Amino acid sequence: MSIINDLKSKFISASIIQQLIYVNVSVFVITLILNSFSGLFENRTNIIFEWFSLSSSFDQLIIKPWTLISYGFLHNGFLHILFNCLILHFFGRLFLEYFTQKQALNFYILGTLFGGVAYLLSYSYFPLFQGKVQPLVGASAGITAIVVGIATYIPNYQLQLRFLGYVKVWHLAGAFILFDLISLAGGNGGGHIAHLGGALFGYIYVSQASNKKINFFSWFSELFSKRKKPLQTVYKSTKKKNTTKTEDAKQVKIDSILDKISKTGYETLTKEEKEFLFKQSN
């Protein structure tokens, strides 16, 4: 019983991102165990997938409406859940630095919902999917909502990656979306459309909450435009001399922090320095 109590205590004290990972892993293990037992009776029907995966048929959705959310907690294979959990952990921790635990859960659930709706509509509209009935599983839509949401909120935030150095968050989000776009006509086209549905929710939600104008083309055009030094702001002042001095002092502070980043890395900045850079970048 002590083991169970320890696990329960660890789950309760964990962040919502960690809890989502625990739930996904637990469901995956339970699915594997049930599959193993069903195999003993030569029954290859996956009961959990049958009742909780999202079918591309609207008729099935009417019978099992909960599948519009529950599919986001199922995974088909070890590599599938491993990749999703790594991305959720990596971007989820960053997300929680700027958003609340409740907002993180909302992004995951509503991103999953948007992805499921996009999946259903794609099978009703695109000729490639007509006449096919396929189940959808995976947390990717909800995770993509978190990735794109935080990339929309702090696009110039830099992450240090092994072998790549410093990479902006919006570069990584753009790479994920680009991969989904070029994979639409593949064997898992419906799944990639679900990812894009989650991405759409993440972008619109943050854009609306931040009172930013929604413009997909300008967001992606940055991939091909030259950018200035990270988070550096150029000021053009027409105010009095005291205002100019204030702006000059800000610029000196920005230059000092950027110099510190170039020498010791972004992680060495204090919380106040990070907040100052973020405010100036907006």
Residue pairs with C-beta under 8 A, 6 or more apart in sequence:
11 19
11 22
14 22
15 92
15 93
15 96
15 101
16 96
16 101
16 102
16 104
16 105
17 88
17 89
17 92
17 93
17 95
17 96
17 104
18 89
20 88
20 92
20 105
20 108
20 139
21 85
21 88
21 89
23 73
24 73
24 75
24 81
24 84
24 85
24 139
25 81
25 85
27 48
27 73
27 74
27 75
28 74
28 75
28 81
30 48
31 46
31 48
31 49
31 74
34 46
34 47
34 48
35 46
38 44
38 45
38 46
38 47
48 74
49 74
49 76
49 135
49 137
51 64
51 67
52 64
52 66
52 67
52 70
52 71
52 73
52 74
53 67
53 70
53 71
53 74
53 135
53 136
53 137
54 61
54 67
54 68
54 70
54 71
54 116
54 119
54 120
54 135
54 136
54 137
55 61
55 64
55 67
55 133
55 134
55 135
55 136
56 119
56 120
56 123
56 129
56 132
56 133
56 134
56 135
56 136
56 190
57 123
57 133
58 120
58 124
60 67
60 133
61 67
61 68
61 120
67 116
68 112
68 113
68 116
68 117
69 109
69 112
69 113
69 116
71 112
71 116
71 135
71 136
71 137
71 138
72 108
72 109
72 112
72 115
72 116
72 138
72 139
72 141
72 142
73 139
74 137
74 138
75 81
75 84
75 137
75 138
75 139
76 137
76 138
80 138
84 138
84 139
84 140
84 143
87 143
87 147
88 139
88 143
88 146
91 143
91 146
91 147
91 150
92 104
92 146
94 150
94 157
94 159
94 169
95 104
95 107
95 146
95 149
95 150
96 104
98 150
98 153
98 154
99 107
99 149
99 150
99 153
104 146
107 142
107 145
107 146
107 149
107 201
107 202
107 205
108 139
108 142
108 143
108 145
108 146
109 142
110 145
110 201
110 205
111 141
111 142
111 143
111 144
111 145
111 146
111 197
111 198
111 201
111 202
112 139
112 141
112 142
112 145
112 198
113 201
114 141
114 145
114 197
114 198
114 200
114 201
115 140
115 141
115 142
115 144
115 145
115 194
115 195
115 196
115 197
115 198
115 201
116 136
116 141
116 194
116 197
117 197
118 141
118 193
118 194
118 196
118 197
118 200
119 136
119 190
119 191
119 193
119 194
119 197
122 129
122 189
122 190
122 193
123 129
123 130
123 132
123 134
123 190
126 189
128 185
128 189
129 189
129 190
134 190
136 190
136 191
136 194
138 191
138 194
140 191
140 194
140 195
140 198
141 194
141 195
141 197
141 198
142 198
143 198
144 176
144 177
144 195
144 196
144 198
144 199
144 202
145 198
145 199
145 201
145 202
145 205
146 202
147 172
147 173
147 176
147 199
147 202
148 173
148 177
148 198
148 199
148 202
148 203
149 202
149 203
149 205
149 206
150 157
150 169
150 206
151 169
151 170
151 172
151 173
151 174
152 170
152 202
152 203
152 206
152 207
152 210
152 212
152 219
153 206
153 210
154 169
154 278
154 281
155 168
155 169
155 170
155 222
156 168
156 169
156 170
156 230
156 231
156 281
157 168
157 169
157 278
158 166
158 167
158 168
158 169
158 230
158 266
159 166
159 167
159 168
159 169
159 172
160 166
160 167
160 265
160 266
160 267
161 167
166 230
166 266
168 230
170 219
170 222
171 223
173 199
174 220
174 223
176 195
176 199
177 195
177 196
177 199
180 192
180 193
180 195
180 196
180 199
181 192
181 196
183 189
183 192
184 192
184 193
186 192
203 214
203 216
203 219
204 214
206 212
207 213
207 214
208 214
228 234
229 258
230 258
230 261
231 254
231 258
231 277
231 278
231 280
231 281
232 254
232 255
232 258
233 250
233 251
233 254
233 280
233 281
235 247
235 250
235 251
237 243
237 244
237 247
250 280
253 276
254 277
254 280
257 269
257 273
257 276
257 277
260 268
260 269
260 273
261 268
261 269
269 277
